[in-house]
Structures are given as structure tokens and as C-alpha cells.
Amino acid sequence: MKRFLSVLVLLSFSNMAYASGFMLSGVGPRGLSMAGGGYRATVAGWDAVFWNPAGLAGTAPTSVELYISVVSPKASYEPNTGILGYDGPYSMRYKVNARDQLFTIPAFGVYHGGGQGFIDGYGFSFFAPFGLGAAYDLYDPPIGYYITGDTSFHPPEFPKHDWVSDLKITAAWFGVGKQLSDKLSVGLSGGPVFTSLYFRRVDFVDPAASDSMAVGLPIQYRLWPLDIQLSGSGMGLGVGIGAQFKASDRLKFGVSGRFYSSIKLDGQDSVVLYLPRNDAIASRDTALAFIFSGATIPSFSNGSTALPLPWTAGADVAYRVSPKLTVGFGVEVNGHGVLQDVPVNFDSLVIMNERIYAETLRFYWKNTVKLSLGGSYRLGNTELRAGAYYEASPIPDSTFTPLIPDTGDKLSLNFGFTLPMGQHVAVSGNVEAMVLASREVERAADYSYRSPNMPGKYASSVTAAGLGLSYKF
């Protein structure tokens, strides 16, 4: 029983792999369309608050931009758990597709440069560095879970989408840049990070764990489903640092990093136990009448945890091949390894008369390396961009669940443009197509409903498109 929240929070922060884990690919149409390749070395404007705050120390005109990205993930899972209700001879479950969804990710920024005394430029940006969302219909009570001749009894309606994740993490950061010399600039950014979440999943209670007589029950009654829901919110802080170095008129370098405090999350936990119904068993003993009544038993509690957010450190190089063409390369390390053991506390959570006070969540994620290539080409007044990046999944098989479409090695292809619409207005756009390797999590010989992963075959892909509108004063 104590496994239920462990897996719940694991899935809560493990989905929607736009880059890796629950980290998104980036911010703004320019950096995204170049896949970050060389962008740390050349960024200049509001999105420098995210990519490299040293890019705020420029002389570009004051500007404001609104950007909207729409993300469409596709994912599927073919269970191999051996658990009735997920797969096996009773449920006859095969491949399950996640519900089709579109996720809208906004960003907004303001930039002012050109020299402000000690500060050479500053900017403000509202953006989403992390996020996830998915919905699956994975569980159905097995055949024979409700057996009765009472026509007035209607089995409780089990939720249609019983594995659901919705995690939103947004940041509102202010940044400043300083030109130390004609070759070197540095920058600093930071601010609050806001988090809201809602998650739902199915876990189980084994009645034989508290009553050995239950071992002799028919197989469909050996695991009783728990519908678990968690919602909460919290706030932390983040900081970005960076530098840009102009080696020559053609060659530029950029380094930057983003670091976050742990997010203190407070929320509500809801657990509903679905009891089976069997009139024949209930009639044998009055003590069994309620146990096999088909009733539902809810339990509610406040819960809290501190979630570490992965840090990022990267270095880029950009080379201007000609007045029209610039190419770049980037290496980024993402510190998913901060997610190891995470304690969770409860106020008043009770399941089958057992009080649960705390649980330790085991992620065991690993750091990843992201390699990116990018370039831009000026065609008249229009700037065209393209890029690609490669990155592995930080999540091991031992903690992998259906709500993690970051199935493995991924290749992302990106394209974009900026088109001036007069002296002051410009339109920018980008598209992203991400292909992820399929993944099969083997079922261990000792696998059970208590295990923190879900064996089976996984497949996923992500497509995204964004549009930005900017105004220069």
C-alpha cells in the first residue's frame, strides 16, 4: 500500500519529454528553431534571460515579444505487468494510446539595451522551463469483480482516464547584462518559479497482506484498486548566469547555466478504495458482507514534499561563415541526477485502517548530455533557421511508468524564421519534430504491484509549433 504515492509522484515529474525528463526544449522561436545550437553565443534580446543573460548586454533596440507554442505528444503503452486489470487473461488489454492532447506554452519578454551606466542592458521574461501532461485509460476492474443478482446495484463508475498527469512550472525572471570589454560580456538573471500539479493513477491493496485467509479468494479479488488523486502548488527560486566571448568578428563563444531551489509543494491527496461485490461470499459470514458489498471507501489528507529541479550547464560556439550564414554547435549537461530519494509527508492518510505518515520516493535518475547543431541564413529581410539535437533519457527502467513518454534516445529536428512586417513589427515561428526510440521494460521474476515501474513496450513522439510577435521601439 505504501508504494502508491511513490509511483504517483514519480509519474508526476517524469512525463512529456520535450527535451528530457520533464524539461522543455527551450524558450522563444529563435533558440528553439536552432535547437540551441550556438544560440548561447549569439542570443541578444528578451530570451537571453533564459538562454544566456550575457546576451542582455547588447545594443539591440528596445523590444517586446509575445510567444505561444503548441505541443502535441503521442504515446502508447503495451502492458506486461501480469496484473489483472492492466493486462492478462481477464482484462485482455493490448496496446493503449494516450489521449490526444494539445498543450499551450506561453512566453513573454521585454528587452532594453544600449547602455545604462553600470548595466548595459536588462530584460524581463515569463517562460515555462518544465512541464508535462498525459492521460491514459489503463485499468478496468477484472471480469467477475462485481457478481450480484441485485438489479438495484450499479457498479461504481471507475474513472475513464485513470492515469493522468498535468504539471506546469513557470518562471518570471529579471536579468541584467554587462559589457566588460569589447570582447567579453557577462549576465545574471533570476526570479520566482511557480508550480501547479494534478495527478491521478491506480494502485492496489492486497487483502492477503492483512488477512491470510484472503489467499484463498478467487484471483479477481486478490488486488483491490485504489483511485489516487493529488493536486498541489508551490514556489521556489531560480537563477541563471552566463558569459559571451567574441574571439573575432566571425567566431563567438557562450557559456551559461540555470539552477533552481527545491520547490516546496503543498497539496491535497485523495484515495478511493473500490471494494468488490460477490453475494455468495458475503452471505457466508456477516463480517464479509461489507467487504464484498461493492462500496467505495474514500480517504483524504494534506501532503507535502520538496521537489528538486534539474540544473542545466552548457557551452556553445557560433561561426559566421558569410554575411548571410552562421552555424553553431552546443553541448549541454542536464542535472537530472538531483532526483534520487525524495521524502513525502502526510497529515491524515488512512487506507484499510493503516495510517501512512511518510514515504520516500526513489527516482534514481541520471544526468544527461545534449548535443545540438544549429544555423541561421539571411534571405533578403527574412532570417531562416534550422537545428537538431540528440539526447538520451535520464530515467532508468527501474522507475519507468506509462506516464513517461521520454522513452529513450531522442532526435529533434527544428526549423524557424523571422519575417519583418515593417520597421517595428516582426513575426517569428518555429516547428519541432521529435522522434524517440521505442523502449521495452522487461518484467523481473519478482515483479509485483509493489514494484516502482510498469513493464511493457513504450513508444512516443512529439511535434510542436510556435509563433511570436515582436515590436521594436
N, C-alpha and C positions, 0 to 999 in steps of 0.2 A: 504493500500500500504506500509506503513512503517514497517509492520511486515516482509517483505520479507527478509531483511538482518538479522534480529533477528534469524529467523529459520535457515537461511543459515549458520550462524556461530555456532549456536547450533549444527547442524548436523556436522559441520566441525570438532568439537572437541569432538565428542561423540560416535565414532564408533570403530569397530574392537576390541572387548572385549577379549583380550588375558588374562588379569588379571581382571581389572575393569576399566570402563570408557574408556579412550584411553591409559591407562597404560599397558605396556607389562609385560609378566610374569617374566622376569629376563634376565640375561646375562650369556652366556657360558654354555657348555654342563653339567658341574658338578652341578652347582647350580640349573639349570633348571630340571635336571633329579631327583634331590632330592626335587623338588618343594619348595626349600628354607628351608625345614625343618631341622633345626640345622646347616645350612650352614654358617650363620654368626659367629658361634662359632668355625668353623673348617677351613674356607677358608684360603688358603695360595697360592698366585700367582697373575697373572695379573688381574683376575676377582675380586680380593679383592678391586680394585679401585671402583667398583660398589657396591658389597655386603657389605663389611666392610673393610675400609682401614687399620684397625689394623692388618689384615692378611698379610700386606706387611712387617711386622716386623719379618719375619721368616728366616730360614736358608736353604730354598729350593734352588736348583741350578738356575742359570740364565736361563730364558726360553723365548720363543716367541711362540705365537699361533695365528692361523687364524681360525675363526669360521664362518660358514654360516648356517642360519636357514631358512627354507622354511615353510610358514604358509598358510594353506588352510581353509578359513572360509566358512561356509554355512549359508545362512539366507533366510528367507521368510517372506512375509507380506501379510496379507489379509485385505484390506482396509475396513473401516467402517466410512468414513468421511461424506457421504451424498453429496459430491461434484462431480458434473458431470465431467467426465474425469478421476477421480480416481476410483469411484465406482458409482453404481446407475443404473437406467434403460437405460441410453444411452450408457454408456461405457461397461456394462456387465462385469466388472472387478471382477475376483476372486483372488485366491492366486497368488502372484507374487514372483518368486525366484530371488534372487540377481544373477548377472552374476558371473559365476565361475572364480575365480582368484587365482593366486599364488603370494604371497608376499615374497620377499627375503630380509632377515635382516642380514647384515654382522656385524662382530665384530672382533677386532684385539687387541692384547695386548702384552706387553713386561714387564718382571719382573726381578729385580736384588736384591738379598738379601744377607745375610751373614755378615752384619755389615759394616757400612760406617761412623764410628765416631759417631757423634750425631744422624745420621739417620741410622737405622738398615736395611732398605730396601726401595725400591721405585719401581714404576711401571707406565706405561702409557697404556691407554685403549681408543679405539674408539668403541662406542656402541650406541645402539638405546634404550632409556628408554621409549619412547612413539611412537605410530604410529597407523594409521588406513587406511582403504581403502575399498570401496564398490561401486557398480554400479547397479542401478535399472532402469527398464523401467516401470514407474508408471503412466504416464499421456499420454492420447491421446485426441485431440480435440473431443468434443462430436459430435454425429451424427447430421447433419444439421448446423454445424458451418460454413461450406462453401457451399452455394447454388448459383449456377450460370449456365446459359446456354452458357456461353462464353467458347468455346472449346480451346481457346488460353490461358485460365487461368489455371495455375497449382498451387494448394495449396502449400504454403511454406512447406518445409520438416522439420517437428519437430524432434528434436534430438532423436535418438533411446534410448540411456540411458540418461534420463533427471534428474536423481538423482545420482550424482557421488561425491565421496569423496576420496581424496588422501592427507594424512598428514604424513610427515616424520619429525621426530625430532631425531637428532643425537647429541652425545656429544663426545668431545675429552678431557679427563681428565688426569691429572697427580696426583699421590698420593705418600705419604710417610708414613712409619710406624716406631714406636719407642718402644723398649722393656724397660719398666720402671722397671721391676723386673722379676724374673724367673716365676712369675705368671700372670703379667699384662702387656698388650701391648695396645697402642693407635695408631690411624692413622687419617690422614686428606687427602682428595682428592678434586679435583675441576677443573673447566675449562669452556670453552665456550659451549654453547648449540645452535645448528643451526636448523632452522625450514624452511621448504618449504611446500606449500599447493596449492591444486587446488580443487575447489568445484563447483558443479553445482546442481541446483534444479529448481522446478517450483513453482511459486506463482501466484497470480491473482490480477487483477484490477476489481473492481465493478463499471461499468459506472454510476450506480444509485447514487454512492457516490458524484458525481459532477453534475449530471443532473437527477432530479426527474422523468423526462419523461421516462427515461430508465427502470423504474419499470415495465412498460407495455410491455417490449420486451419479445419475446419468451424465454423460460427457458434456451435454449442452449447459449444465448447471455448475460446472467447475470454475467458471470465471464470470463474475457479475460485473457489468460495465459501470464505469464512473464517467459522467459527463463533467469535465472540468473547464471552468472559465476563469480567466484572470484579466483584470483591467487595472491600469495604474498610470502614473505620471511622475515626472521628476525633472530636476535641473542640475546641471553641472557647469563646468567651465572648460574652455579650450584656448590654446594659444598656437600661433603659427610664427615661425621665424624663417628668414631666408636671406640669400645674397645673390647678386648677379655680377659677373665679371666680364668685361668687354676686352678680350685679348687683342682684337683688331677690328677693323670695320666689317670684316666678314665672319669672325669667329667669336661666339659668346658662350658663356657657361652660367648655369644656375643651380643652386642647391637650396633646399627648403625642407621643413619638417612641420608636422602638425601633431599636437599632443593634447590629451584630454584627461581631466579628472574623472574618477568613477562617478557614475550617475546614481544618486540615491533615489530609488524607486519605492513609492508607497502606493498600495492599491487594495482592491477587493478580490478575494478568492471565493469562488462558488463551486461546490461539488455536489452533484446529484447522483445518488446510487439507485440503479434500476433493479428492483428485486424481480425474480422470476415468478411465473404463475403455473401451478400444477395442482389441480383439485384433488387428484388421487393421493399425492404425497401429503398435502395439507390435511386431509381427512384422517390420516393415521395417528396424528398427535396434535393436540391443540397448540403445543408450543411451535409447531411448524406452520400453523395457519397464517400467521403474519409473514413469516419468512417467504412463503410461496403464494403471497397474495397478489403479486404484480404491482405492488405500491412503489412509489418513489420516495427517497429519503434525502432531503437537502441538508447541506451544511455550509455555513458562511463564516468568513474570517477576514480580518485585515492582515496584510502581509507586507514585508519589506525586504529589500536586498540592495546591494551596491554593485552596479554593473560596470566593469572596466571596459573602456572603449579602445579599440586598436589604434596605435600611433602609426604615423607614416613618415618616412625619410627618403628623399630622392635627390638625384643629381642628373642634370640634362646638359647636353651640348647642342648648339644650333650653328649651322654654317650657311652663309648666304652664297649660294653658287653663282647667282647672277642677280641683277637688279630686280628680277621678277621671281626667282626661285630661291626658297630657303628650305633646308632639310634639317632634321633633328633626330636625336636618339636620347632615350631616357632609361634609367634604372631606378626602381623604387622598391623599398623594403616596407612591407606592411606588418606591423607587430601584433598579429592575431594571437600570439603566444601569451598575451596577458590574460587570456581566458583559460584558466585552469580549474581551480576549485573556488567556487563562489557560494558563500553561505546565505541561506534564506531563513527568515524568522516569521512565525505565525503567532497571532494573538489567541485565537479560539477555534482552531480547525479540529473537527472530530469526525472520524469515519469508523463506523461499526464499533462505537464506544471506545475507540482508541484516540487519544489526544495526541496531536502532532505539533511539536513546538518549533522544530528547526529541521533543516535539511541542507546537505552540502551538494551543490551541483558540480558535476565533473564534465568539463568541456574537452580539455586536452587538445586544444587547437595548436597549430604551429604557425610560425612566421612564414611569409611567402615573399617571393621576388617577382616583380612585374617588369617586363621588358617591353619597351614601346618605341615605335618608329613613327615619325610624322613629317609633314611638309606642307608648305603653302606656296601658291603660284598666283601671281597677279595677272589677270587677263583684262586689260583695259582698266576700268574702275572697279571691277569685281575681283575679290580675292577668293580663290578656291583652296580648299584644304582637304587633306586625307591623312589617315594614320591607322595603325594597327598595334595591338598589344597582346601579349601572351602572359598567362598566369595560371598557377595551379590552385587547387582548393586547399584551404587551411584545415579542413575538417576531416578527422580520421574516420574509418569505418566504424570504430567502436562507439561513436556518438552520433552517427548519421541517421536521420529520420526523413520521412516523406516531405517534411516542410523545409527541406534544404535543396533547392534546385542547383546549388553550386556543386554539381556532381563530380567535377574533376578539372583536368586541364582545359583551359578555355582560350579561344582565339576571337578577338573582337576586331571587326573591320568598321572604319568610321569615315564619313565624308561630310563636308560642310562648305558654306560660302558666307560671304558678307557682301551685300549689294547696297551701295549708297542710293538713297532716294532724294537727292537734292543736297544742299550744302550742310544741313544739320541732321537729317534723319538717315538711318541705315537699318536694313533688315539682315539678320543673320540666322542661319539654320544649320541643322546637323541631323544626320541619321546614323544609327548604330545597329549592327547585326552581330550578335554574339553566338558562337557555336561552342557548345560544351560537350566534352567526351561523355558517353554513357558510362554508367557505373553499376557494378553488381556487388552488393554487400552479402557475403556468404553467411549462412546461418550456422553458428557454432553448435557443437554437440550438446553443450549445456545451456543453450539459449532458452529463455523463458520470458514471460510477460514482465518480469522484473528487470530485464536487460535494458540498458540505456539507448539501444539503437533499434532499427527496424530493418531486418534483412530483406533483400529483394532486388529488383532491377529498376534503375532510375534513368531517366532521360530528361533533358531540358534544353531550352534555347531562350534567347531574349532579343527582342527588337525594340528600338526606341527612336523617337524623333523629337526634335526641339526647334523652337522658333523664338528669336529675340528681337526686340525693337529698341533701338538706342537713339538718343538725342544728344548732340554736341552743342554746347553753348558758345 
